[in-house]
Amino acid sequence: MTEPLHLATLGWGKGGRRALLIHGITSSARGWWRLGAEMARAGYEVMAPDLRGHGDSPAGADYKLDSYAGDVLALGSDWDVVLGHSLGGAIALVAQSTDQHFARRMVLEDPLLRLTDPEGFIADYTRPFEDPSAATVLNQNPRWHPQDARVKEESLRASSPEVVRRTTLQNHPWDLTPAASSLEVPALLIAADPALDALVGPELGEEIASANHLITFETLEGAGHSLHRDSYRDFWRSVQAFLSA
């Protein structure tokens, strides 16, 4: 693990409970604009970092998951809940494996658990850099709020295809299913609609949940990989129900 970077962060609320939100690849802390405010209204003090090579944070010397996790762990432990989307979910799992006091509960939003086609992943996630405009983002994702499209444009312009390539290739082979299956804190594993671009299919999700009674697995019908953008209200209802249980 390299020396952790000083990450740029955003925050919402001053509640008694603490939440950490970790974005996905080519996104940024600003992407949590709705969820951060919603959780603050629910009584949480919320922090969201820009990962290395993203948003307002500096580039990293490397993009290994251990290094991403080290950056996040430098923000503290004993979070009441940590929520990670895609790459953020993978980072949350590595951080929890490193420090069992990192989170008391976890929400893993269609996390990147297995990566069996690195070149295909690189192609898919570098293509948006060809035209990162908010108009194009919204045209390709008509269920998103226009603000999500504007923030995604900003996030793409602040990152680079090189971050995608190095993150993918420096962590090959990529398989975090053992880390998920061995979690020792309650976790909600919530995946996209399997008919769309889900990273966690029903077979994998059910396999992990059956191996660990602390994990609840759900799929969100009609939602693509970015559940908090595609189907925000349904996503928040699932998260809220899990946190209230």
C-alpha positions as CSV (number, residue, x, y, z in Angstrom):
1,M,0.0,0.0,0.0
2,T,1.4,3.4,-1.0
3,E,1.4,6.5,1.1
4,P,-2.2,7.7,1.2
5,L,-3.1,10.8,-0.7
6,H,-4.9,13.8,0.8
7,L,-8.3,13.5,-0.9
8,A,-10.7,16.3,-1.7
9,T,-14.0,15.7,0.0
10,L,-17.6,17.0,0.1
11,G,-19.9,16.9,3.2
12,W,-23.5,17.2,4.1
13,G,-25.2,17.4,7.5
14,K,-24.2,17.4,11.1
15,G,-26.1,14.4,12.4
16,G,-25.1,12.0,15.1
17,R,-24.4,9.1,12.7
18,R,-21.6,9.1,10.2
19,A,-21.8,7.9,6.6
20,L,-19.1,7.6,3.9
21,L,-20.0,7.5,0.2
22,I,-17.5,6.2,-2.3
23,H,-18.1,6.9,-6.0
24,G,-17.3,4.7,-9.0
25,I,-14.7,5.0,-11.8
26,T,-14.8,8.2,-13.8
27,S,-17.2,9.8,-11.3
28,S,-16.7,12.1,-8.3
29,A,-18.0,13.1,-4.9
30,R,-20.4,15.6,-6.6
31,G,-22.3,12.6,-8.0
32,W,-23.8,12.0,-4.6
33,W,-25.6,15.4,-4.6
34,R,-29.0,13.9,-4.0
35,L,-28.1,11.0,-1.7
36,G,-25.7,13.0,0.4
37,A,-28.5,15.6,1.1
38,E,-31.1,12.9,1.7
39,M,-28.9,11.0,4.2
40,A,-28.2,14.3,6.0
41,R,-31.9,14.9,6.4
42,A,-32.2,11.3,7.8
43,G,-29.7,12.3,10.6
44,Y,-26.3,11.4,9.1
45,E,-23.1,13.4,8.8
46,V,-22.0,12.5,5.3
47,M,-18.6,12.6,3.8
48,A,-17.8,11.8,0.1
49,P,-14.2,11.8,-1.2
50,D,-12.9,12.3,-4.8
51,L,-10.8,9.2,-5.4
52,R,-7.2,9.5,-6.6
53,G,-7.2,10.6,-10.2
54,H,-10.8,11.8,-10.0
55,G,-12.6,15.1,-9.2
56,D,-10.4,17.6,-7.3
57,S,-8.1,14.9,-5.9
58,P,-4.5,14.5,-7.2
59,A,-3.4,11.7,-9.5
60,G,-1.9,8.6,-7.9
61,A,1.5,7.1,-8.4
62,D,-0.5,3.9,-9.0
63,Y,-4.1,2.8,-9.1
64,K,-4.0,-0.4,-7.1
65,L,-7.1,-1.2,-5.0
66,D,-4.9,-1.3,-1.9
67,S,-3.8,2.3,-2.6
68,Y,-7.3,3.5,-3.2
69,A,-8.3,1.8,0.0
70,G,-5.4,3.4,1.9
71,D,-6.6,6.8,0.8
72,V,-10.1,6.1,2.0
73,L,-8.9,4.6,5.3
74,A,-7.0,7.8,6.0
75,L,-10.3,9.5,6.3
76,G,-11.1,7.5,9.4
77,S,-12.9,4.4,10.6
78,D,-16.0,3.5,12.7
79,W,-18.4,4.8,10.0
80,D,-22.0,3.9,10.8
81,V,-22.4,3.1,7.1
82,V,-20.2,3.0,4.1
83,L,-21.8,3.0,0.7
84,G,-19.7,2.2,-2.4
85,H,-20.8,2.2,-6.0
86,S,-19.0,0.0,-8.6
87,L,-15.3,0.6,-8.1
88,G,-16.3,2.3,-4.8
89,G,-17.8,-0.9,-3.7
90,A,-14.6,-2.8,-4.4
91,I,-12.6,-0.2,-2.5
92,A,-15.0,-0.4,0.4
93,L,-14.5,-4.2,0.6
94,V,-10.7,-3.9,0.5
95,A,-10.8,-1.2,3.2
96,Q,-13.0,-3.4,5.4
97,S,-10.7,-6.4,4.9
98,T,-7.8,-4.2,6.0
99,D,-9.5,-2.6,9.0
100,Q,-12.5,-4.5,10.5
101,H,-13.5,-1.3,12.3
102,F,-13.8,0.6,9.0
103,A,-17.6,0.3,8.7
104,R,-20.5,-1.0,11.0
105,R,-22.7,-1.5,8.0
106,M,-22.1,-1.5,4.2
107,V,-24.2,-0.8,1.1
108,L,-22.6,-2.2,-2.1
109,E,-24.2,-0.7,-5.1
110,D,-23.6,-3.0,-8.1
111,P,-20.0,-3.3,-7.0
112,L,-17.1,-4.4,-9.3
113,L,-16.5,-7.8,-7.7
114,R,-15.1,-9.7,-10.7
115,L,-13.4,-8.5,-13.8
116,T,-13.0,-11.3,-16.3
117,D,-12.6,-9.1,-19.5
118,P,-10.2,-6.3,-18.7
119,E,-9.9,-5.1,-22.3
120,G,-13.7,-5.0,-22.7
121,F,-14.1,-3.1,-19.5
122,I,-11.5,-0.6,-20.6
123,A,-13.2,-0.1,-23.9
124,D,-16.6,0.4,-22.3
125,Y,-15.4,2.9,-19.6
126,T,-13.1,4.9,-21.9
127,R,-15.6,5.4,-24.6
128,P,-17.5,8.2,-22.8
129,F,-14.3,10.4,-22.9
130,E,-14.8,10.7,-26.7
131,D,-17.8,13.0,-26.1
132,P,-18.2,13.8,-22.4
133,S,-20.8,16.6,-22.9
134,A,-23.9,16.6,-20.6
135,A,-26.2,16.5,-23.6
136,T,-24.6,13.2,-24.8
137,V,-24.6,11.7,-21.3
138,L,-28.3,12.5,-20.9
139,N,-29.1,11.2,-24.4
140,Q,-27.4,7.9,-23.5
141,N,-29.0,7.8,-20.0
142,P,-32.5,9.3,-20.4
143,R,-33.6,8.2,-16.9
144,W,-31.0,10.4,-15.3
145,H,-31.7,13.8,-13.7
146,P,-30.1,16.6,-15.8
147,Q,-27.9,17.5,-12.8
148,D,-26.5,14.0,-12.9
149,A,-25.5,14.5,-16.5
150,R,-23.9,17.8,-15.8
151,V,-21.9,16.4,-12.9
152,K,-20.9,13.4,-15.0
153,E,-19.5,15.7,-17.7
154,E,-17.5,17.5,-15.0
155,S,-16.2,14.2,-13.6
156,L,-15.2,12.9,-17.0
157,R,-13.2,16.1,-17.8
158,A,-11.5,15.8,-14.4
159,S,-10.4,12.2,-14.9
160,S,-8.8,10.4,-17.9
161,P,-8.8,7.2,-19.9
162,E,-5.4,6.5,-18.4
163,V,-7.0,6.2,-14.9
164,V,-9.4,3.6,-16.3
165,R,-6.6,1.6,-18.0
166,R,-4.3,1.6,-15.0
167,T,-7.0,0.8,-12.5
168,T,-8.1,-2.1,-14.6
169,L,-4.7,-3.6,-15.5
170,Q,-2.9,-2.9,-12.2
171,N,-5.5,-5.0,-10.3
172,H,-5.6,-8.0,-12.6
173,P,-6.7,-10.7,-11.8
174,W,-9.7,-9.0,-10.1
175,D,-11.9,-11.1,-7.8
176,L,-13.4,-9.7,-4.6
177,T,-16.1,-12.4,-4.1
178,P,-14.1,-13.9,-1.2
179,A,-13.9,-10.5,0.5
180,A,-17.7,-10.1,0.1
181,S,-18.5,-13.6,1.2
182,S,-16.5,-13.2,4.4
183,L,-17.8,-9.8,5.5
184,E,-18.4,-9.6,9.3
185,V,-20.8,-6.6,9.2
186,P,-24.4,-6.4,7.8
187,A,-24.3,-5.5,4.2
188,L,-26.9,-4.7,1.5
189,L,-25.7,-6.0,-1.9
190,I,-28.0,-4.2,-4.4
191,A,-27.5,-4.8,-8.1
192,A,-28.9,-3.4,-11.4
193,D,-31.5,-5.1,-13.4
194,P,-29.9,-8.3,-14.9
195,A,-31.5,-7.4,-18.3
196,L,-29.5,-4.2,-18.3
197,D,-25.8,-3.5,-17.6
198,A,-25.5,-5.2,-14.1
199,L,-22.0,-6.0,-12.8
200,V,-23.5,-8.3,-10.2
201,G,-25.8,-10.9,-11.8
202,P,-28.4,-12.8,-9.8
203,E,-26.4,-16.0,-9.7
204,L,-23.3,-14.2,-8.2
205,G,-25.4,-12.2,-5.8
206,E,-27.3,-15.2,-4.5
207,E,-24.1,-17.2,-4.2
208,I,-22.6,-14.5,-2.0
209,A,-25.7,-14.0,0.1
210,S,-26.1,-17.8,0.6
211,A,-22.5,-17.9,1.8
212,N,-23.0,-15.1,4.4
213,H,-26.1,-14.6,6.5
214,L,-25.1,-11.0,7.1
215,I,-25.6,-10.1,3.4
216,T,-28.9,-9.1,1.9
217,F,-29.0,-9.3,-1.9
218,E,-31.5,-7.4,-4.0
219,T,-31.9,-6.4,-7.6
220,L,-33.6,-3.1,-8.7
221,E,-35.9,-3.8,-11.6
222,G,-35.5,-1.3,-14.5
223,A,-32.3,0.2,-13.1
224,G,-28.9,0.1,-14.9
225,H,-25.5,0.0,-13.3
226,S,-25.8,3.6,-11.8
227,L,-28.8,2.8,-9.6
228,H,-28.7,6.0,-7.7
229,R,-29.0,7.9,-11.0
230,D,-31.4,5.6,-13.0
231,S,-33.9,4.9,-10.2
232,Y,-33.0,7.2,-7.4
233,R,-36.3,6.9,-5.4
234,D,-36.4,3.1,-5.5
235,F,-32.7,3.0,-4.7
236,W,-33.1,5.3,-1.7
237,R,-36.1,3.3,-0.4
238,S,-34.0,0.1,-0.4
239,V,-31.1,1.8,1.3
240,Q,-33.4,3.4,3.9
241,A,-35.1,0.1,4.7
242,F,-31.8,-1.6,5.2
243,L,-30.5,1.2,7.4
244,S,-33.7,1.2,9.5
245,A,-33.8,-2.6,10.0
